[in-house]
Amino acid sequence: VLLEYKTKECEMYAKAAKPTIFRGYRVNLAGCPRAYRSEVGNLISMQDCDFAAVYWYDYYSKEWLISFRASKECPYDLSEITSQLPNGGGHPKAAGFTIYEQNGENLHTYFAAYIDLTVSEN
């Protein structure tokens, strides 16, 4: 029952993913709880995009934590892409980095064309 509930929640977060651009890559971006980042990222990486980006915000540290996920067919090495970013790194198909709000950065700093952080009523 718990696994079924988690699966439905992950599907809900994945369905809310929005297309955006990250440094020239076509990325589907979704917000979700940190515990769901792998599952949600894997789901949206299979949509029409170069790779997936999942974010969550840590209110205590005032940091945006970004997690990238790529499908098996993705030709890009996500660890190379994130290695040049703040606190970035990972593996070829799963990597991430941190956006530090205290440096004046937010999602707008890195992601273009999406960035409506409000929840749609539709």
Backbone as a chain_set.jsonl record, in Angstrom:
{"seq": "VLLEYKTKECEMYAKAAKPTIFRGYRVNLAGCPRAYRSEVGNLISMQDCDFAAVYWYDYYSKEWLISFRASKECPYDLSEITSQLPNGGGHPKAAGFTIYEQNGENLHTYFAAYIDLTVSEN", "coords": {"N": [[0.828, -1.187, 0.0], [1.925, 1.27, 0.822], [3.992, 1.545, -1.054], [2.504, 1.733, -3.398], [1.186, 4.15, -2.913], [3.392, 5.937, -2.827], [4.315, 5.642, -5.454], [2.148, 6.732, -6.899], [2.264, 9.378, -5.979], [4.796, 10.153, -6.977], [4.287, 9.978, -9.724], [2.429, 12.046, -9.911], [4.024, 14.323, -9.308], [5.818, 14.128, -11.452], [4.117, 14.517, -13.611], [3.644, 17.207, -13.412], [5.904, 18.391, -14.413], [7.781, 20.844, -16.191], [8.838, 22.141, -19.355], [12.068, 23.483, -19.931], [15.084, 25.438, -20.375], [18.419, 24.62, -19.847], [21.492, 25.807, -19.876], [21.593, 25.49, -22.676], [20.635, 22.917, -23.03], [17.718, 20.897, -23.448], [15.474, 20.583, -20.976], [13.358, 18.918, -18.677], [11.731, 20.172, -15.929], [10.973, 19.715, -12.539], [9.478, 20.132, -9.329], [9.854, 18.495, -6.21], [9.595, 16.498, -3.169], [12.679, 15.805, -1.493], [13.16, 13.074, -0.986], [11.937, 11.802, -3.091], [13.329, 12.34, -5.38], [14.917, 10.699, -7.129], [13.11, 8.806, -8.263], [11.133, 10.495, -9.421], [12.738, 12.042, -11.125], [13.714, 10.017, -12.831], [11.311, 9.242, -14.062], [10.545, 11.619, -15.476], [12.715, 11.929, -17.115], [12.293, 10.29, -19.22], [10.529, 11.556, -20.808], [10.019, 13.93, -23.512], [12.928, 15.258, -23.764], [16.33, 16.393, -23.134], [17.467, 15.688, -20.683], [16.383, 15.186, -17.251], [15.504, 17.504, -14.64], [15.25, 17.88, -11.22], [14.045, 19.66, -8.458], [14.355, 20.862, -5.086], [13.735, 22.878, -2.232], [15.659, 23.951, 0.462], [14.698, 25.269, 3.323], [16.021, 25.946, 5.66], [18.808, 26.131, 5.138], [18.651, 27.785, 3.016], [18.984, 26.995, 0.332], [18.817, 25.823, -3.021], [18.426, 22.652, -4.122], [19.508, 20.732, -6.688], [18.804, 18.06, -8.797], [19.831, 16.012, -11.375], [18.675, 13.706, -13.823], [19.131, 11.135, -16.208], [17.956, 9.374, -19.085], [18.577, 5.979, -20.199], [19.252, 6.164, -22.847], [20.274, 8.672, -23.181], [22.766, 10.805, -24.447], [24.475, 12.409, -22.983], [26.884, 13.168, -20.441], [26.112, 13.583, -17.298], [27.606, 14.051, -15.014], [29.833, 15.417, -15.949], [28.636, 17.788, -16.838], [27.63, 18.865, -14.43], [29.923, 19.112, -12.901], [31.148, 21.548, -13.161], [29.678, 23.29, -11.715], [28.316, 24.883, -8.701], [29.117, 22.976, -5.891], [28.822, 20.677, -7.383], [28.457, 17.479, -9.054], [28.63, 13.89, -9.537], [27.287, 11.077, -11.195], [27.414, 9.589, -14.53], [24.688, 9.318, -15.394], [23.202, 10.329, -13.319], [23.294, 13.127, -11.432], [24.114, 16.198, -9.659], [23.714, 19.573, -8.303], [24.129, 22.584, -6.309], [22.236, 25.49, -5.656], [22.948, 28.528, -4.331], [21.193, 30.618, -2.362], [22.061, 32.752, -0.773], [24.05, 33.848, -2.28], [22.716, 35.344, -4.038], [21.443, 33.88, -5.976], [18.995, 31.851, -7.722], [16.446, 29.611, -8.979], [15.953, 30.904, -11.404], [18.431, 31.833, -12.15], [19.768, 29.733, -13.368], [17.958, 28.244, -14.938], [16.031, 28.718, -17.812], [13.058, 30.071, -19.338], [11.049, 28.627, -18.016], [10.185, 28.868, -15.069], [7.89, 29.678, -13.44], [7.063, 29.683, -10.381], [4.781, 29.208, -9.009], [1.937, 27.251, -8.072], [-0.136, 25.761, -10.393], [-3.651, 26.059, -10.869], [-4.982, 24.469, -12.583]], "CA": [[0.0, 0.0, 0.0], [2.811, 2.437, 0.865], [4.68, 1.653, -2.336], [1.512, 2.22, -4.355], [0.99, 5.572, -2.605], [4.592, 6.661, -3.269], [4.316, 5.62, -6.918], [1.158, 7.715, -7.363], [2.8, 10.713, -5.706], [5.871, 10.409, -7.94], [3.64, 10.234, -11.013], [1.826, 13.372, -9.825], [5.101, 15.307, -9.449], [6.349, 14.029, -12.813], [3.127, 15.105, -14.518], [3.744, 18.666, -13.291], [7.178, 18.863, -14.977], [7.685, 21.877, -17.223], [10.039, 22.244, -20.194], [12.909, 24.658, -19.732], [16.414, 25.349, -20.971], [19.548, 24.712, -18.928], [22.758, 25.904, -20.613], [21.423, 24.978, -24.031], [19.997, 21.596, -23.014], [16.271, 20.851, -23.226], [15.32, 19.903, -19.692], [12.066, 18.962, -18.002], [12.0, 20.576, -14.554], [9.871, 19.475, -11.602], [9.761, 20.206, -7.906], [9.319, 17.382, -5.427], [10.369, 16.247, -1.958], [14.004, 15.232, -1.728], [13.1, 11.612, -0.95], [11.368, 11.301, -4.341], [14.073, 12.902, -6.512], [15.352, 9.686, -8.094], [11.965, 8.247, -8.979], [10.528, 11.542, -10.258], [13.707, 12.343, -12.176], [13.712, 8.929, -13.807], [10.067, 9.315, -14.837], [10.51, 12.732, -16.431], [13.82, 11.812, -18.079], [11.798, 9.521, -20.361], [9.705, 12.443, -21.622], [10.747, 14.569, -24.609], [13.916, 16.197, -23.236], [17.689, 15.855, -23.098], [17.517, 15.037, -19.383], [15.443, 15.727, -16.268], [16.001, 18.237, -13.477], [14.32, 17.902, -10.103], [14.55, 20.579, -7.44], [13.677, 21.085, -3.818], [14.303, 24.026, -1.544], [15.926, 23.76, 1.884], [14.388, 26.547, 3.964], [16.978, 26.236, 6.73], [20.087, 26.564, 4.561], [18.329, 28.693, 1.903], [19.644, 26.435, -0.842], [18.063, 25.046, -3.994], [19.166, 21.434, -4.409], [19.11, 20.321, -8.032], [19.19, 16.697, -9.136], [19.629, 15.664, -12.782], [18.561, 12.295, -14.16], [19.129, 10.899, -17.648], [17.517, 8.052, -19.534], [19.681, 5.146, -20.689], [19.584, 6.589, -24.206], [20.821, 10.031, -23.152], [24.186, 10.806, -24.809], [25.228, 13.374, -22.183], [27.44, 12.768, -19.151], [25.636, 14.586, -16.349], [28.674, 14.383, -14.065], [30.648, 16.458, -16.59], [27.851, 19.027, -16.852], [27.509, 19.417, -13.077], [31.225, 19.296, -12.249], [31.53, 22.953, -13.262], [28.666, 24.053, -10.985], [28.53, 24.889, -7.252], [28.909, 21.719, -5.179], [28.314, 19.765, -8.393], [29.11, 16.211, -9.321], [27.757, 12.726, -9.551], [27.533, 9.971, -12.109], [27.004, 9.952, -15.898], [23.232, 9.372, -15.571], [22.58, 10.928, -12.13], [24.225, 14.098, -10.854], [23.405, 17.341, -9.119], [24.456, 20.733, -7.833], [23.421, 23.408, -5.339], [22.098, 26.922, -5.927], [23.036, 29.196, -3.029], [20.401, 31.845, -2.34], [22.828, 33.83, -0.154], [24.864, 34.442, -3.345], [21.809, 36.048, -4.932], [21.019, 32.98, -7.045], [17.796, 31.041, -7.547], [16.211, 28.806, -10.187], [16.048, 31.777, -12.577], [19.839, 32.001, -12.488], [20.241, 28.604, -14.16], [16.948, 27.678, -15.823], [15.31, 29.734, -18.579], [11.819, 29.754, -20.049], [10.025, 27.99, -17.177], [10.236, 29.72, -13.913], [6.711, 30.145, -12.724], [7.172, 28.823, -9.209], [3.485, 29.049, -8.371], [1.226, 26.027, -8.427], [-1.276, 26.023, -11.264], [-4.924, 25.518, -10.387], [-5.544, 23.6, -13.63]], "C": [[0.878, 1.258, 0.0], [3.537, 2.641, -0.456], [3.741, 2.19, -3.411], [1.263, 3.717, -4.157], [2.177, 6.4, -3.098], [4.653, 6.731, -4.794], [3.34, 6.65, -7.473], [1.637, 9.141, -7.117], [3.899, 11.075, -6.701], [5.298, 10.717, -9.317], [3.001, 11.616, -11.037], [2.895, 14.457, -9.999], [5.662, 15.305, -10.867], [5.403, 14.675, -13.821], [3.199, 16.628, -14.51], [5.041, 19.233, -13.874], [6.935, 19.842, -16.118], [8.962, 21.904, -18.05], [10.773, 23.553, -19.929], [14.241, 24.441, -20.443], [17.445, 25.507, -19.863], [20.824, 24.664, -19.752], [22.688, 25.256, -21.994], [20.792, 23.6, -24.119], [18.496, 21.752, -22.798], [16.015, 19.971, -22.007], [13.87, 19.998, -19.238], [12.341, 19.138, -16.519], [10.768, 20.348, -13.691], [10.366, 19.651, -10.175], [9.144, 19.015, -7.201], [10.116, 17.25, -4.136], [11.677, 15.521, -2.282], [13.971, 13.701, -1.798], [12.591, 11.006, -2.257], [12.204, 11.663, -5.563], [14.477, 11.862, -7.553], [14.19, 9.178, -8.929], [11.334, 9.272, -9.914], [11.465, 11.891, -11.41], [13.74, 11.271, -13.245], [12.453, 8.953, -14.667], [10.117, 10.431, -15.876], [11.674, 12.693, -17.417], [13.389, 11.04, -19.318], [10.848, 10.328, -21.233], [10.586, 13.083, -22.691], [11.68, 15.652, -24.065], [15.303, 15.57, -23.355], [17.933, 15.108, -21.788], [16.566, 15.75, -18.435], [16.184, 16.493, -15.182], [14.898, 18.267, -12.429], [14.901, 18.826, -9.047], [13.73, 20.488, -6.164], [14.438, 22.18, -3.099], [14.466, 23.709, -0.066], [15.77, 25.11, 2.578], [15.386, 26.925, 5.055], [18.296, 26.767, 6.18], [19.904, 27.588, 3.444], [19.087, 28.286, 0.635], [18.625, 25.695, -1.712], [18.934, 23.84, -4.328], [18.618, 20.865, -5.717], [19.655, 18.928, -8.313], [18.853, 16.438, -10.6], [19.532, 14.151, -12.914], [18.474, 12.166, -15.676], [18.613, 9.5, -17.945], [18.741, 7.27, -20.018], [20.159, 5.594, -22.063], [20.253, 7.962, -24.261], [22.321, 10.007, -23.466], [25.062, 11.69, -23.924], [25.695, 12.772, -20.862], [27.088, 13.854, -18.141], [26.702, 14.963, -15.326], [29.603, 15.444, -14.644], [29.926, 17.8, -16.574], [27.837, 19.664, -15.465], [28.851, 19.689, -12.409], [31.681, 20.748, -12.257], [30.59, 23.862, -12.47], [28.909, 23.969, -9.478], [28.155, 23.558, -6.595], [28.399, 20.629, -6.122], [29.124, 18.497, -8.536], [28.108, 15.086, -9.348], [28.232, 11.673, -10.512], [27.055, 10.364, -13.508], [25.49, 10.102, -16.087], [22.485, 9.974, -14.382], [23.597, 11.839, -11.452], [23.432, 15.278, -10.319], [24.327, 18.478, -8.746], [23.565, 21.542, -6.907], [23.384, 24.851, -5.811], [22.014, 27.613, -4.572], [22.316, 30.533, -3.07], [21.183, 33.017, -1.741], [23.78, 34.493, -1.15], [24.004, 35.2, -4.35], [21.306, 35.201, -6.086], [19.704, 32.288, -6.68], [17.591, 30.224, -8.815], [16.35, 29.632, -11.459], [17.487, 31.927, -13.051], [20.302, 30.931, -13.471], [19.248, 28.082, -15.194], [16.158, 28.795, -16.492], [13.983, 29.168, -19.066], [10.766, 29.032, -19.221], [9.633, 28.973, -16.092], [8.939, 30.43, -13.556], [6.636, 29.207, -11.525], [5.854, 28.662, -8.466], [2.848, 27.749, -8.84], [0.01, 26.403, -9.256], [-2.532, 25.401, -10.667], [-5.541, 24.569, -11.398], [-4.98, 22.215, -13.554]], "O": [[0.604, 2.204, -0.739], [3.682, 3.77, -0.924], [4.142, 3.009, -4.238], [1.144, 4.462, -5.129], [1.988, 7.446, -3.719], [5.004, 7.769, -5.356], [3.669, 7.366, -8.418], [1.435, 10.017, -7.958], [3.923, 12.194, -7.213], [5.777, 11.622, -10.001], [3.025, 12.291, -12.066], [2.691, 15.407, -10.755], [5.948, 16.366, -11.423], [5.848, 15.31, -14.777], [2.85, 17.268, -15.502], [5.252, 20.445, -13.828], [6.002, 19.684, -16.905], [10.053, 21.712, -17.513], [10.154, 24.598, -19.727], [14.482, 23.389, -21.035], [17.352, 26.42, -19.042], [21.198, 23.611, -20.267], [23.613, 24.563, -22.416], [20.444, 23.163, -25.216], [18.055, 22.63, -22.057], [16.304, 18.775, -22.012], [13.23, 21.038, -19.396], [13.085, 18.363, -15.919], [9.659, 20.736, -14.059], [11.519, 19.358, -9.858], [8.048, 18.574, -7.547], [11.198, 17.826, -4.016], [11.754, 14.732, -3.224], [14.691, 13.107, -2.6], [12.793, 9.818, -2.503], [11.822, 11.322, -6.683], [14.384, 12.13, -8.751], [14.273, 9.124, -10.156], [11.032, 8.96, -11.066], [11.022, 12.02, -12.551], [13.788, 11.579, -14.436], [12.522, 8.71, -15.872], [9.768, 10.211, -17.036], [11.623, 13.358, -18.452], [14.045, 11.122, -20.357], [10.405, 9.851, -22.278], [11.781, 12.797, -22.758], [11.287, 16.809, -23.92], [15.438, 14.38, -23.638], [18.53, 14.032, -21.781], [16.008, 16.794, -18.773], [17.327, 16.182, -14.846], [13.758, 18.633, -12.717], [16.099, 18.787, -8.77], [12.567, 20.087, -6.176], [15.63, 22.383, -3.326], [13.526, 23.252, 0.585], [16.618, 25.99, 2.432], [15.572, 28.109, 5.339], [18.839, 27.742, 6.698], [20.873, 28.187, 2.978], [19.729, 29.101, -0.028], [17.709, 25.04, -1.214], [20.069, 24.004, -4.774], [17.432, 20.559, -5.834], [20.834, 18.658, -8.089], [17.71, 16.627, -11.016], [20.217, 13.408, -12.211], [17.832, 12.975, -16.344], [18.806, 8.568, -17.164], [19.812, 7.843, -20.221], [21.33, 5.425, -22.406], [20.751, 8.357, -25.315], [23.071, 9.272, -22.824], [26.28, 11.716, -24.102], [24.991, 11.972, -20.246], [27.701, 14.922, -18.133], [26.698, 16.086, -14.822], [30.109, 16.287, -13.903], [30.543, 18.835, -16.323], [28.013, 20.876, -15.339], [28.903, 20.435, -11.431], [32.517, 21.137, -11.441], [30.703, 25.085, -12.553], [29.629, 23.081, -9.02], [27.029, 23.079, -6.727], [27.633, 19.758, -5.71], [30.304, 18.441, -8.19], [26.903, 15.293, -9.204], [29.428, 11.407, -10.63], [26.362, 11.371, -13.658], [25.057, 10.943, -16.874], [21.263, 10.116, -14.43], [24.629, 11.381, -10.961], [22.217, 15.35, -10.504], [25.549, 18.376, -8.853], [22.387, 21.227, -6.736], [24.381, 25.375, -6.308], [21.127, 27.324, -3.769], [22.768, 31.471, -3.728], [20.989, 34.159, -2.157], [24.269, 35.592, -0.889], [24.495, 35.646, -5.387], [20.796, 35.736, -7.07], [19.349, 32.156, -5.508], [18.493, 30.158, -9.65], [16.812, 29.125, -12.481], [17.728, 32.129, -14.242], [21.147, 31.204, -14.323], [19.655, 27.534, -16.219], [15.674, 29.708, -15.824], [13.809, 27.955, -19.19], [9.654, 28.843, -19.713], [8.775, 29.829, -16.304], [8.914, 31.65, -13.391], [6.191, 28.066, -11.65], [5.815, 28.042, -7.403], [3.2, 27.222, -9.895], [-0.779, 27.262, -8.863], [-2.476, 24.345, -10.038], [-6.54, 23.919, -11.091], [-5.342, 21.355, -14.358]]}, "num_chains": 1, "name": "protein.A"}
